[in-house]
Amino acid sequence: MKSNFPLKLNRRQFLLGSALTSGGIIATNLLSKSTGFAQAPAIITSEKARPSIPYGVASGDINGNRAVIWSRSDRPTRMIVEYATDESFRGAQRVLGPTALETSDYTARVYLKNLPSAQQIFYRVTFQDLSDTKNLQHRR
């Protein structure tokens, strides 16, 4: 099959094209090793391996500078609550909550105290699997 546009390269064009291609490959390799373009770990755990939060998260009993955060997990876990006055969670406080066991129907609640008054509080809940401390499930 004959092309209508034959490709003719002289030595200079070939070397320039090769240099640009090599530079692109090297730059991509260097960028992929930087923290901004880090790759995922080789082993990614299944969503089923992580504790789930089947009924979401609730807050209540808000009174002045305190509130209660509660939730339910699907297995034995420890509840962790992070809260902040900034939506990006800058300067967040972290509270290690109680265990959610079968005896409590896998529910847990954390009482937040000394909250700043007259400010909106952002919170998120994490359940940490008691049998595998690397598996976490987050919910905002």
Secondary structure, DSSP 8 states (H G I E B T S, - for coil): ---SS-----HHHHHHHHHHHHHHHHHHHHHHTSGGG----S----GGGS---TT-EEEEEEETTEEEEEEE-SSSEEEEEEEESSTT-TT-EEEEEEEE-GGGTTEEEEEE-S--TTS--EEEEEEEESS-TT-EEEE-
